[in-house]
């Protein structure tokens, strides 16, 4: 199967309706505003540790994670704020985790890179590049063995394609025909290393197809393209055709992390990609079509700002973990 093939029975989906497109815009604005406020809070030392921003890549999270079911599983990366938000983890629980509060989604122990919510089958961010791949294969195998009608979505960056887990996991997923969607967020840089300096073959979808997966590239700056591709892939997986691979071609506008001086990219390159910012692009399209007017957009943004204000207030008021509990979840208790 080539990098652009899909089973013939999977057809193209009609264009998204206006309400679906507005929801894509709303989710992208939520992600962008959340992270912009996190930068401010980080500068004020209310958020500590590492902070990897998703700004510029919002179309992937909004388009992909809005198209899967509550019973499906998600395995994420250390750049996972947007994934967690669209998956439905409350913003207050995420912000509390950023503050290290016990009321956070990971009990204040994970912080930015380790958001987790088992109830929503969001099996965490992972600070190890490629570390989520074998976890996702295990989840998909468990669902298959228990005959659960679930799909596991595994998100990872282009840098993970250089890790051994990438090859091992794609091979096993194809061999066992597991219900898994590999979603590679190819933002063209693994930390400070450009894709072409790390991979002899930069067509990652083609490489995935070499393992027998249905695999194809997607414009990751277009949330509608991502949503449509995800629906096609999930329909194929649920139909028993085995795993799929989406190479989501995107770009991060900010550095790898707030500790990164970002001296490895040409400023003109960054400005070029900012012209494709998915938020103003979709906003302009919705306004041009009459699906959204200026007041409706202002109301949407105000609602997001209010949600953020409430989340920050709740995080600041949230409790720190009691010192007496610090050894919990570290050592196994004796029976």
C-alpha positions in Angstrom: 0.0 0.0 0.0 1.5 3.4 -1.0 1.6 6.5 1.2 -1.6 7.8 -0.2 -3.8 4.7 -0.5 -6.8 3.9 1.7 -9.2 1.0 1.4 -11.6 1.7 -1.4 -14.6 1.4 0.8 -13.6 4.5 2.7 -14.9 7.5 0.8 -14.5 11.2 1.1 -16.7 12.9 3.7 -18.9 15.9 2.9 -17.5 19.3 4.0 -17.9 20.2 7.7 -21.0 22.2 8.5 -20.8 25.7 10.0 -21.3 24.6 13.6 -18.4 22.1 13.3 -16.1 24.7 11.8 -16.9 27.2 14.6 -16.2 24.5 17.2 -12.8 23.9 15.5 -12.1 27.7 15.8 -13.2 27.7 19.5 -10.9 24.9 20.4 -8.0 26.5 18.7 -8.6 29.8 20.5 -8.8 27.9 23.8 -5.5 26.3 23.2 -3.8 29.5 22.0 -5.1 31.6 24.9 -4.3 28.9 27.5 -0.7 28.8 26.4 -0.3 32.6 26.1 -1.4 32.9 29.7 0.9 30.1 30.7 3.8 32.1 29.3 2.8 35.1 31.5 2.4 32.9 34.5 5.8 31.2 33.8 7.4 34.6 33.7 5.8 35.4 37.1 7.2 32.1 38.4 3.8 30.7 39.2 4.5 27.9 36.8 7.8 26.2 37.1 9.8 23.5 35.3 9.7 22.9 31.6 7.1 24.5 29.3 6.8 23.3 25.7 4.3 25.4 23.7 2.0 24.2 21.0 1.4 27.6 19.5 1.0 27.3 15.7 0.0 23.6 15.9 -3.5 24.0 17.2 -5.2 22.8 14.1 -3.9 19.3 14.7 -5.3 18.9 18.2 -8.6 20.6 17.3 -9.1 18.7 14.1 -8.0 15.3 15.3 -9.1 14.8 18.8 -12.6 16.2 18.1 -13.2 13.3 15.8 -12.8 10.4 18.2 -15.1 8.9 20.8 -15.1 8.9 24.6 -14.2 5.2 24.7 -11.1 5.7 22.5 -7.6 6.1 24.1 -5.1 8.9 23.6 -1.4 8.8 24.3 0.4 12.1 24.0 3.8 13.8 24.1 5.4 16.5 26.3 3.8 19.1 24.1 0.3 18.1 25.1 -1.7 21.1 26.5 -3.8 21.3 23.4 -4.4 17.6 23.2 -5.6 17.5 26.8 -7.9 20.5 26.4 -9.6 19.1 23.3 -9.9 15.7 24.9 -12.1 17.3 27.5 -10.0 17.6 30.6 -11.3 20.7 32.4 -9.2 23.8 32.0 -9.1 24.3 35.7 -7.7 20.8 36.3 -5.0 21.5 33.7 -4.1 24.9 35.1 -4.0 23.5 38.6 -1.5 20.8 37.4 0.6 23.6 35.8 0.7 25.2 39.3 1.6 22.0 41.0 -1.6 21.8 43.0 -3.0 18.6 44.4 -6.3 19.5 42.6 -4.5 19.1 39.2 -5.3 16.3 36.8 -2.1 14.5 37.9 -2.3 15.5 41.5 0.2 18.2 41.0 3.0 15.7 40.4 3.2 15.8 36.7 3.2 19.4 35.6 3.3 20.5 32.0 4.8 17.4 30.5 2.7 14.7 32.4 -1.0 15.6 32.1 -3.1 12.5 32.7 -6.8 11.6 33.1 -7.5 7.8 33.1 -11.3 8.5 33.3 -11.1 10.2 29.9 -8.7 7.6 28.6 -6.0 10.3 28.2 -2.9 8.3 29.1 -0.6 11.1 29.6 2.1 13.2 28.1 5.5 11.6 28.0 8.8 13.3 28.5 10.7 10.6 26.6 10.8 11.1 22.8 9.0 8.1 21.3 8.2 6.8 24.8 4.4 6.8 24.1 4.6 4.5 21.1 4.9 1.2 23.0 2.4 2.3 25.5 -0.1 3.0 22.7 0.6 -0.4 21.1 -0.1 -2.0 24.5 -3.3 -0.2 25.0 -4.5 -1.1 21.5 -3.5 -4.7 22.0 -5.5 -4.8 25.3 -8.6 -3.4 23.7 -8.3 -5.9 20.8 -7.9 -8.8 23.1 -10.9 -7.7 25.2 -13.0 -7.0 22.0 -13.5 -3.4 22.9 -14.6 -1.3 19.9 -12.0 1.3 20.7 -9.2 3.1 18.7 -6.0 4.2 20.3 -4.6 7.5 19.0 -0.8 7.9 19.5 0.5 11.4 19.0 4.3 12.0 18.6 6.7 14.3 16.8 8.9 13.8 13.8 11.9 13.4 16.1 10.3 10.1 17.4 10.6 8.6 13.9 14.4 8.3 14.5 13.9 6.2 17.6 13.9 2.4 17.6 10.4 2.3 19.2 9.0 3.9 16.0 10.0 1.0 13.8 9.2 -1.7 16.4 5.8 -0.4 17.2 4.7 0.2 13.6 5.8 -3.3 12.7 3.9 -4.9 15.6 0.8 -2.8 15.0 0.7 -3.8 11.4 1.5 -7.5 12.1 -1.2 -7.8 14.7 -3.6 -5.4 12.8 -4.1 -3.3 15.9 -6.8 -0.6 16.1 -4.3 2.3 16.4 -4.0 5.6 14.7 -0.4 6.9 14.6 -0.5 10.7 14.4 2.9 12.2 13.7 3.0 15.9 14.3 5.7 16.8 11.9 6.8 20.3 12.8 10.1 19.9 11.0 12.3 20.2 14.0 13.3 17.7 16.7 14.3 20.2 19.3 16.9 22.1 17.3 17.6 19.6 14.6 15.9 20.1 11.2 14.1 17.1 9.7 16.5 16.8 6.7 19.5 16.7 9.1 18.1 13.8 11.0 16.3 11.6 8.4 17.7 10.3 5.1 14.1 9.8 4.0 12.0 12.8 5.1 8.7 11.5 3.7 7.5 9.9 7.0 4.2 8.7 5.6 6.1 6.8 3.0 8.3 5.2 5.6 5.2 4.1 7.6 3.7 2.6 4.5 6.8 0.4 4.2 5.5 -1.4 7.3 2.1 -2.1 5.6 0.1 0.7 7.2 -2.3 2.9 5.3 -0.4 6.2 5.5 -0.7 9.6 4.0 0.3 13.2 4.6 -2.2 15.9 5.8 -2.0 19.7 5.9 -1.6 20.1 9.6 -2.2 23.8 9.4 -5.8 23.2 8.2 -8.1 21.9 11.0 -10.8 20.8 8.5 -8.3 18.8 6.5 -7.1 17.2 9.8 -10.7 16.4 10.8 -11.6 14.8 7.5 -8.4 12.7 7.4 -9.0 11.6 11.0 -12.5 10.5 10.2 -11.4 8.5 7.2 -8.6 6.8 9.2 -10.8 6.0 12.2 -13.5 4.6 10.0 -10.9 2.4 8.3 -9.5 1.2 11.7 -12.9 0.5 13.2 -13.7 -1.5 10.1 -10.9 -3.9 10.9 -8.4 -2.8 8.3 -5.6 -2.4 10.8 -3.6 0.7 11.9 -3.3 4.0 10.0 -0.6 6.6 10.0 -1.2 10.4 9.5 1.8 12.6 8.8 0.4 16.0 10.0 2.6 18.7 8.4 2.6 21.6 10.8 4.9 24.2 12.4 5.5 25.6 15.9 5.8 29.3 16.0 7.7 29.3 19.3 10.9 27.7 20.4 11.2 24.1 21.5 10.7 25.2 25.1 11.0 28.4 27.0 14.6 27.5 27.8 15.4 27.4 24.1 17.1 30.4 22.5 15.7 29.3 19.1 18.9 30.1 17.1 18.6 27.2 14.7 15.7 28.6 12.6 15.7 31.5 10.1 13.4 34.3 11.3 12.1 34.6 7.7 11.0 30.9 7.9 9.1 31.5 11.0 7.3 34.5 9.6 6.5 32.6 6.5 4.7 29.9 8.5 2.9 32.5 10.6 1.2 33.7 7.5 -0.6 30.3 7.6 -1.7 30.7 11.2 -4.8 28.4 11.4 -6.8 30.7 13.8 -7.0 33.9 11.7 -7.3 31.8 8.6 -10.4 29.9 9.7 -11.8 33.0 11.4 -11.6 34.9 8.1 -13.2 32.1 6.2 -16.1 31.9 8.6 -16.7 35.6 8.5 -16.5 35.7 4.7 -19.1 32.9 4.5 -21.4 34.6 6.9 -21.2 31.8 9.4 -19.6 34.1 12.0 -19.9 37.8 12.5 -17.7 40.1 14.5 -19.9 40.1 17.6 -20.1 36.3 17.7 -16.4 36.1 17.4 -15.9 38.6 20.2 -18.4 36.7 22.4 -16.5 33.4 21.7 -13.2 35.0 22.7 -14.7 36.6 25.8 -16.1 33.2 26.9 -12.6 31.6 26.5 -11.0 34.5 28.5 -13.6 34.0 31.3 -12.9 30.2 31.3 -9.2 31.0 31.7 -9.7 33.5 34.4 -11.8 31.0 36.4 -9.2 28.3 35.8 -6.3 30.5 37.0 -8.3 31.6 40.1 -9.1 28.0 41.0 -5.5 26.9 40.4 -4.1 29.7 42.7 -6.6 28.8 45.4 -5.9 25.1 45.0 -4.2 23.1 47.8 -0.6 21.9 47.8 -0.1 18.2 48.5 0.4 17.5 52.2 4.0 16.7 53.1 2.8 13.5 54.8 1.5 12.3 51.4 4.7 12.8 49.4 5.6 9.1 49.5 2.2 8.0 48.2 2.4 6.5 44.7 6.1 6.2 45.0 6.5 3.0 47.0 4.2 0.0 47.0 2.4 -0.5 50.3 3.0 -3.8 52.0 -0.1 -6.0 52.2 
